Amino acid sequence: MQNSPRSHCSQFWRNFEAFQVIKSVHSKKIFSFGWPLLLLHLSCHWDLKDESFKINPLTQSMSSHFRKGLCRQAAALPNVDDFYWEKAPTPILDLVDTPIHLKNLSPKELKQLADEIRSEITFLMSKSGPPFEASLAVVELTVAIHYVFNAPVDRILWDVGEQTYAHKILTGRRSLMHTLRQKNGISGFTSRQESEYDAFGAGHGCNSISAGLGMAVARDIIGKKDRVVTVISNWTTMAGQVYEAMSNAGYLDTNMVVILNDSRHSLHPKQEEGAKPTINALSSTFSKLQSSKSFRRFREAAKVVTKRIGKGMHEWAAKVDEFARGMLGPLGATLFEELGLYYIGPVDGQNIEDLICVLDEVASLDSTGPVLIHVITEAEHGPADITNGTLKSGLLASPESISCKLPGTYNDCLVEALIAEAEKDKEIVVVHAGMGMDPSLNLFQLRFPERFFDVGMAEQHAVTFAAGLSCGGLKPFCIIPSTFLQRAYDQIIEDVDLQNVPVRLAVSSAGLVGSDGPTKCGAFDITFMSCLPNMIVMAPADEDELIAMVAIAASTNDRPVCFRYPGGSVSGILGPLCSVTPIEVGKGEILVEGSNVALLGYGTMVQNCLKAQSLLAELNIPVTVANARFCKPLDIELVRKLCREHEFLITVEEGSIGGFGSHVAHFIALDGLLDGRTKWRPIVLPDSYIEHGTLTEQLDTAGLSGHHIAATALRLLGRNRDALMLLC
């Protein structure tokens, strides 16, 4: 016999009263999942039918699996005496949806808000995986900026995407943070298409001052009164564009605020002998004095007076001012003054009151020229990448066991191959550039510290530095991510290829990069490297060939070499490095013999061609799969053989238009192979930017998956229905 609706209601209210008792005892540990989930957790739910409410017990209407998942979301009680709540309460943050809601908060509430944002970022990001320590360090700074300035009217620009998570939370994207770097989710970087609060896109660093200066000059020409704030990090100060922009800003004397977020990181901490900037009562007071209206007006008035007295007096007064401020400020502070920026600092980046005081004073003055505020922050570190000589990927730092046993990524395999070559040849050195260094490179650095050079975000310098090392008699491998290599293209042409200097360019993170999206997608390196006359351009199909190509590069001493490889996991398990079969320069290979259709893959797309071959074999369609290996020099005999023996030739590459497929098409057109029965079809990345998501999702979007390659072959054979079914 079923229970009556009244008995269900009685059960509901008994459960609700029990919840009120729990709430009164643990008033600070409340569920953050809302009333509907609370009611579900109390074993009842409402079912709306025929405009009347009917109460059903959850134990009968819900599956066991769903109830377990629901209780897990609602932080079910562990086997302890107290309650455990997975997510800390955020009462102030819950009231903040846009920066305007910060304006009426007290300093005490702003401090609590910063703590809640830090807790929110840690809770969300520790589960989804992307690095977030940089954002934790700038929470107070972000709160202070949005408290003082009026975004989006005032333009706030960031150099590094990883520092903007607090900014995203405060600008209406808190509810979407769980979708960060996921397909159809929000970007891991600032994006003008995503929010009006993102004044300019950030990803590669070092661009915010240049863009901000352009916005400030445009503002002055148009006659607006908004303010421009740019935030840079000490990592991006290694890039030359930062100093070019500062110099131009000082020359133009345009009003803008540059905030240097100094996390006290150094590329070479063991070589750092000087004391780091410190924050104490004296430096805090001096920073406030520097930023105060009265002091800066007095300083401007003194400039006017000394200019009227005479040029000699003005120059003498400027030297006295520079000397006095240099004595009281930290080391290097006068550099910014020489570039034309008024230096204020150092300021404690974890002290909201000091930050607001300084920013308020700077924001209140007009016609002051560019200002640089030096903010000291403390980065909160994640787990160490190396412990007792062992990398996270499982590779040992011991030189006695140099073999690719269960390597995690292509970077891991590259480093072990480099170590094997460096053991045999003492002239091999490694130069690394780009934002951040892959942990696997620490293995080479530990083994050969005097032969490893990390120059940070100075890609132009890295390429020319490597050219100099080569001219000096060494064999440099210059490792730069594909998307960062774009900044050094002029040096690649002028300092390497034009002079035919044997520099070995290892292009990492080539192709699609998953959650990093279009900002760090290595889509263009095949195209812009293969057009250089002296360059050998190659790409491995797997980790075996990567090791073989490292050996080719090490033995090539008469011309520059480049090879690209992805940043993801390797496709198989290798034995000792010495078992890898050597590769002849300019020679590809046929992997599977078939008829009618030939799939010519370049790089790791060979693996997807093999997947397509397997799918087509199930439909009794035998196709040929070939591994090109080299874009330049092209294996013309292999291409001729494929064209003569097949009706259709499909080239597949994870690169933009104008790359490997274009070189093949150019050759077969000049060779007359297109004049006969051969039909050529290219499969490349689409002529658009592919947004962030998983690598599988991006390959599907780009049409580069095994299923898409097989479908292309089916359409060429006139089997459109099968092609459609394959993609469903």
TIZAFI-140296 format. One record per residue (C-alpha): residue number from 1; x, y, z. Coordinates in steps of 0.5 Angstrom, whole numbers, plus 500, padded with zeros to 3 digits. Layout:
# residues N
   senu    c1    c2    c3
    NUM     X     Y     Z
...
***
This chain:
# residues 728
   senu    c1    c2    c3
      1   500   500   500
      2   503   507   498
      3   504   512   503
      4   499   518   503
      5   502   525   501
      6   501   527   508
      7   506   522   510
      8   511   524   505
      9   510   532   507
     10   511   530   515
     11   517   526   513
     12   519   532   509
     13   518   537   515
     14   522   532   519
     15   528   532   515
     16   528   540   514
     17   527   541   522
     18   534   536   522
     19   537   540   517
     20   536   547   521
     21   539   543   527
     22   545   542   523
     23   545   549   521
     24   545   552   528
     25   551   548   530
     26   555   549   524
     27   553   556   522
     28   559   557   518
     29   559   551   514
     30   553   551   510
     31   552   548   503
     32   554   552   497
     33   550   548   492
     34   543   552   493
     35   536   550   496
     36   534   545   491
     37   540   541   492
     38   539   541   500
     39   532   539   499
     40   534   533   494
     41   540   531   500
     42   534   531   505
     43   531   525   501
     44   525   528   498
     45   524   532   491
     46   518   535   488
     47   515   533   481
     48   510   538   478
     49   505   534   474
     50   498   537   472
     51   499   543   476
     52   500   540   482
     53   505   538   487
     54   507   531   488
     55   512   529   493
     56   516   522   492
     57   522   519   496
     58   528   519   493
     59   530   512   495
     60   524   510   490
     61   525   515   484
     62   533   516   484
     63   538   510   482
     64   543   508   487
     65   548   511   482
     66   545   518   481
     67   544   518   489
     68   551   517   490
     69   554   522   486
     70   549   527   488
     71   551   526   496
     72   558   526   493
     73   557   533   490
     74   554   535   497
     75   560   534   501
     76   557   527   505
     77   560   526   512
     78   566   522   513
     79   567   518   518
     80   570   523   523
     81   566   527   529
     82   566   533   525
     83   563   535   518
     84   568   536   512
     85   566   541   507
     86   569   541   501
     87   568   548   499
     88   569   554   504
     89   564   559   504
     90   565   566   500
     91   560   571   503
     92   563   577   500
     93   565   574   494
     94   558   572   493
     95   555   579   493
     96   561   581   488
     97   559   580   480
     98   562   586   477
     99   568   591   479
    100   563   596   481
    101   561   592   487
    102   567   593   490
    103   567   601   491
    104   563   601   498
    105   567   595   501
    106   571   597   507
    107   579   595   507
    108   577   589   512
    109   572   587   507
    110   577   588   501
    111   582   583   505
    112   577   578   506
    113   574   578   499
    114   582   577   497
    115   582   571   501
    116   575   568   499
    117   578   569   491
    118   584   566   493
    119   580   560   496
    120   576   560   490
    121   581   559   485
    122   585   554   489
    123   578   550   489
    124   577   551   482
    125   583   550   479
    126   586   544   483
    127   581   540   480
    128   581   542   473
    129   589   542   472
    130   591   549   469
    131   597   552   473
    132   594   558   478
    133   600   560   482
    134   601   566   479
    135   594   568   480
    136   594   567   487
    137   600   572   488
    138   596   578   485
    139   589   577   488
    140   590   583   492
    141   593   587   487
    142   587   585   482
    143   582   587   488
    144   586   594   489
    145   586   595   481
    146   579   594   480
    147   577   598   487
    148   581   604   485
    149   580   604   477
    150   573   604   473
    151   573   598   468
    152   571   597   463
    153   572   605   462
    154   579   605   464
    155   583   600   460
    156   586   594   464
    157   591   590   460
    158   595   584   463
    159   601   581   460
    160   600   574   462
    161   594   570   462
    162   596   565   468
    163   595   572   472
    164   588   574   470
    165   584   568   474
    166   582   573   480
    167   581   579   474
    168   576   574   471
    169   572   572   477
    170   571   580   479
    171   569   581   472
    172   562   577   471
    173   566   570   470
    174   566   567   476
    175   560   562   474
    176   564   560   468
    177   571   559   471
    178   570   551   472
    179   570   551   464
    180   576   554   464
    181   580   552   458
    182   575   547   456
    183   571   547   449
    184   566   552   449
    185   568   555   456
    186   572   561   457
    187   579   562   455
    188   585   561   460
    189   588   568   457
    190   584   575   456
    191   580   575   450
    192   577   581   447
    193   571   577   444
    194   570   574   451
    195   569   580   456
    196   569   588   455
    197   573   588   461
    198   579   585   457
    199   582   591   454
    200   587   587   450
    201   589   579   449
    202   594   576   453
    203   598   570   452
    204   605   571   449
    205   607   576   454
    206   611   583   453
    207   605   586   449
    208   601   590   454
    209   605   596   455
    210   606   597   447
    211   598   596   446
    212   597   600   453
    213   601   606   450
    214   597   606   443
    215   590   606   447
    216   593   612   451
    217   595   616   445
    218   589   614   441
    219   585   617   448
    220   589   623   448
    221   588   625   440
    222   580   623   441
    223   580   627   447
    224   577   622   452
    225   579   622   459
    226   580   614   461
    227   586   611   464
    228   590   606   462
    229   593   601   467
    230   598   595   464
    231   600   590   469
    232   607   586   467
    233   611   581   470
    234   618   580   472
    235   618   574   467
    236   616   578   461
    237   621   584   463
    238   626   579   459
    239   623   581   452
    240   626   587   448
    241   619   589   446
    242   618   591   454
    243   624   596   454
    244   622   599   447
    245   615   600   449
    246   617   604   455
    247   622   608   452
    248   617   610   447
    249   612   612   453
    250   618   616   456
    251   619   620   450
    252   612   621   448
    253   610   623   456
    254   603   620   455
    255   599   619   461
    256   599   611   463
    257   600   607   469
    258   605   601   468
    259   605   596   474
    260   611   591   475
    261   609   585   479
    262   615   582   481
    263   614   575   484
    264   622   575   485
    265   623   569   481
    266   630   569   477
    267   632   564   471
    268   638   563   475
    269   637   564   482
    270   644   560   484
    271   647   566   481
    272   644   571   484
    273   648   575   489
    274   645   581   491
    275   639   582   496
    276   632   582   493
    277   628   588   494
    278   625   588   501
    279   618   591   504
    280   619   595   510
    281   616   601   514
    282   621   605   511
    283   620   603   503
    284   613   603   504
    285   613   610   507
    286   617   612   501
    287   613   609   496
    288   607   613   499
    289   611   619   499
    290   613   618   491
    291   606   617   489
    292   603   623   493
    293   600   629   490
    294   604   634   494
    295   611   631   492
    296   610   630   485
    297   607   637   484
    298   613   640   488
    299   617   636   483
    300   614   638   477
    301   614   645   480
    302   622   645   481
    303   623   642   474
    304   620   649   472
    305   624   653   476
    306   630   650   475
    307   629   650   467
    308   628   658   468
    309   634   659   472
    310   638   655   466
    311   640   649   463
    312   646   647   467
    313   641   648   474
    314   636   643   471
    315   641   638   469
    316   644   638   476
    317   637   638   480
    318   635   632   475
    319   642   628   477
    320   641   630   485
    321   633   627   484
    322   636   621   481
    323   641   620   486
    324   637   621   492
    325   631   616   489
    326   636   611   487
    327   639   611   494
    328   633   610   497
    329   630   605   492
    330   632   598   490
    331   637   596   485
    332   635   597   478
    333   630   603   480
    334   634   608   476
    335   633   604   469
    336   626   606   469
    337   627   613   470
    338   632   613   465
    339   627   610   460
    340   622   616   462
    341   618   613   467
    342   617   615   474
    343   618   610   479
    344   614   608   485
    345   616   603   489
    346   617   598   492
    347   610   596   494
    348   608   590   498
    349   603   586   493
    350   600   583   499
    351   598   589   503
    352   591   592   500
    353   591   598   504
    354   598   600   501
    355   596   598   494
    356   590   602   494
    357   593   608   497
    358   599   608   492
    359   594   607   486
    360   589   612   489
    361   594   618   489
    362   597   616   482
    363   590   615   479
    364   588   622   482
    365   593   626   478
    366   593   628   471
    367   599   630   466
    368   604   626   470
    369   607   622   464
    370   608   615   465
    371   609   612   472
    372   611   605   474
    373   609   602   480
    374   614   596   483
    375   609   591   486
    376   613   585   490
    377   608   579   491
    378   610   572   493
    379   608   567   489
    380   605   560   492
    381   608   554   489
    382   606   548   487
    383   609   541   488
    384   616   541   486
    385   618   538   479
    386   624   534   481
    387   625   531   487
    388   631   527   489
    389   633   527   481
    390   627   524   479
    391   622   527   474
    392   615   527   475
    393   615   523   468
    394   619   518   471
    395   625   519   468
    396   631   518   472
    397   637   523   472
    398   642   518   473
    399   647   518   466
    400   648   510   467
    401   640   509   465
    402   639   513   458
    403   634   510   455
    404   626   512   453
    405   623   507   458
    406   616   509   459
    407   617   516   457
    408   611   521   458
    409   612   526   453
    410   616   528   447
    411   620   533   451
    412   622   527   455
    413   624   523   449
    414   628   529   446
    415   632   530   453
    416   634   523   453
    417   636   523   446
    418   640   530   447
    419   643   527   453
    420   645   521   449
    421   648   525   444
    422   652   530   449
    423   655   524   452
    424   658   522   446
    425   660   529   443
    426   662   535   448
    427   661   540   443
    428   653   539   444
    429   650   545   448
    430   642   547   449
    431   639   554   449
    432   632   554   451
    433   627   560   450
    434   620   561   451
    435   615   562   457
    436   616   557   462
    437   621   551   461
    438   618   544   461
    439   620   540   467
    440   624   535   463
    441   629   540   461
    442   632   540   468
    443   634   533   466
    444   639   536   461
    445   641   542   466
    446   642   537   472
    447   647   533   467
    448   651   538   464
    449   649   545   467
    450   655   549   464
    451   652   547   457
    452   645   549   458
    453   642   556   457
    454   635   558   459
    455   634   565   456
    456   627   566   458
    457   622   570   454
    458   628   572   449
    459   627   568   443
    460   630   573   438
    461   637   573   443
    462   636   566   443
    463   637   564   436
    464   642   569   434
    465   646   567   441
    466   645   560   438
    467   648   562   431
    468   654   565   435
    469   655   559   439
    470   655   555   432
    471   660   560   429
    472   665   559   435
    473   665   552   434
    474   660   548   438
    475   653   545   436
    476   647   548   439
    477   640   545   439
    478   636   551   440
    479   629   549   443
    480   623   554   442
    481   616   553   442
    482   613   554   435
    483   608   559   437
    484   614   563   441
    485   619   562   435
    486   614   567   431
    487   618   572   435
    488   625   570   432
    489   623   569   425
    490   627   575   423
    491   633   572   426
    492   632   565   423
    493   632   569   416
    494   638   574   417
    495   643   570   422
    496   642   563   421
    497   639   561   414
    498   642   567   410
    499   649   566   413
    500   648   558   413
    501   650   557   420
    502   648   550   423
    503   644   552   428
    504   639   546   430
    505   632   548   432
    506   628   544   436
    507   621   546   435
    508   616   544   441
    509   609   544   442
    510   608   544   434
    511   601   543   432
    512   594   544   436
    513   595   545   444
    514   589   543   447
    515   587   547   453
    516   592   553   451
    517   587   554   445
    518   589   559   439
    519   594   563   443
    520   599   558   443
    521   597   553   438
    522   603   552   433
    523   600   552   427
    524   605   556   422
    525   612   553   423
    526   612   548   417
    527   610   554   413
    528   615   559   415
    529   620   555   416
    530   620   550   409
    531   620   557   405
    532   627   558   407
    533   633   556   402
    534   638   553   406
    535   634   550   412
    536   632   542   413
    537   625   541   415
    538   623   535   418
    539   618   532   423
    540   618   525   426
    541   612   521   426
    542   613   518   433
    543   618   518   438
    544   623   513   435
    545   624   518   429
    546   624   524   434
    547   631   520   437
    548   633   519   430
    549   632   526   428
    550   636   529   434
    551   642   524   431
    552   641   527   424
    553   641   534   427
    554   647   533   431
    555   651   530   425
    556   649   536   420
    557   654   541   420
    558   654   545   414
    559   647   548   414
    560   641   549   419
    561   636   544   421
    562   629   544   424
    563   625   539   427
    564   618   540   430
    565   614   535   435
    566   608   536   439
    567   608   537   447
    568   603   531   448
    569   604   524   450
    570   608   519   446
    571   605   514   442
    572   608   507   445
    573   614   504   449
    574   621   504   447
    575   627   500   448
    576   634   503   449
    577   636   509   444
    578   641   505   441
    579   636   501   438
    580   633   506   434
    581   634   505   426
    582   638   511   423
    583   634   515   418
    584   637   518   411
    585   636   525   410
    586   630   527   405
    587   628   520   405
    588   621   517   407
    589   618   511   407
    590   611   507   405
    591   608   504   411
    592   602   500   408
    593   601   498   401
    594   594   499   398
    595   591   501   391
    596   587   507   389
    597   588   512   395
    598   595   514   398
    599   595   517   404
    600   602   521   405
    601   602   524   412
    602   607   529   415
    603   609   528   423
    604   605   525   428
    605   599   526   423
    606   602   519   420
    607   599   516   426
    608   592   518   424
    609   593   516   417
    610   594   509   420
    611   588   510   424
    612   584   512   417
    613   587   506   414
    614   584   501   419
    615   577   504   418
    616   578   503   411
    617   580   496   411
    618   574   494   415
    619   570   497   409
    620   574   492   404
    621   578   499   402
    622   586   498   401
    623   589   504   402
    624   597   506   402
    625   600   510   408
    626   606   513   407
    627   611   517   412
    628   614   523   409
    629   619   525   414
    630   621   531   411
    631   618   537   408
    632   625   540   405
    633   628   536   402
    634   622   533   399
    635   623   525   398
    636   621   526   390
    637   622   519   388
    638   617   517   394
    639   612   522   391
    640   613   520   384
    641   611   513   386
    642   605   514   390
    643   602   519   384
    644   604   513   379
    645   601   508   382
    646   595   511   385
    647   589   515   383
    648   588   519   389
    649   594   523   393
    650   592   526   400
    651   597   529   404
    652   595   530   411
    653   599   535   416
    654   597   539   422
    655   599   545   420
    656   597   551   416
    657   595   552   409
    658   602   553   405
    659   606   548   408
    660   608   541   407
    661   602   540   402
    662   604   546   398
    663   611   543   397
    664   608   537   394
    665   603   540   390
    666   608   545   387
    667   613   539   385
    668   608   534   382
    669   605   540   378
    670   612   542   375
    671   613   535   374
    672   607   534   370
    673   604   529   375
    674   598   533   375
    675   597   532   368
    676   595   525   368
    677   590   521   372
    678   593   523   379
    679   588   527   383
    680   591   531   389
    681   587   533   396
    682   590   537   402
    683   588   536   409
    684   591   542   413
    685   589   546   419
    686   583   550   417
    687   584   557   415
    688   581   560   422
    689   583   559   429
    690   581   553   433
    691   579   555   440
    692   581   551   446
    693   579   544   448
    694   582   537   449
    695   586   535   443
    696   581   530   441
    697   576   535   440
    698   581   540   436
    699   583   535   431
    700   575   533   430
    701   574   541   429
    702   580   541   424
    703   578   535   420
    704   584   531   422
    705   582   525   426
    706   582   518   423
    707   575   518   421
    708   575   525   418
    709   581   522   413
    710   578   516   412
    711   571   520   410
    712   575   524   405
    713   578   518   402
    714   571   515   401
    715   568   521   398
    716   574   521   393
    717   572   514   391
    718   564   516   391
    719   562   513   397
    720   559   519   400
    721   554   515   404
    722   559   511   408
    723   563   517   409
    724   557   520   412
    725   556   514   416
    726   563   514   419
    727   563   521   421
    728   556   520   425
***
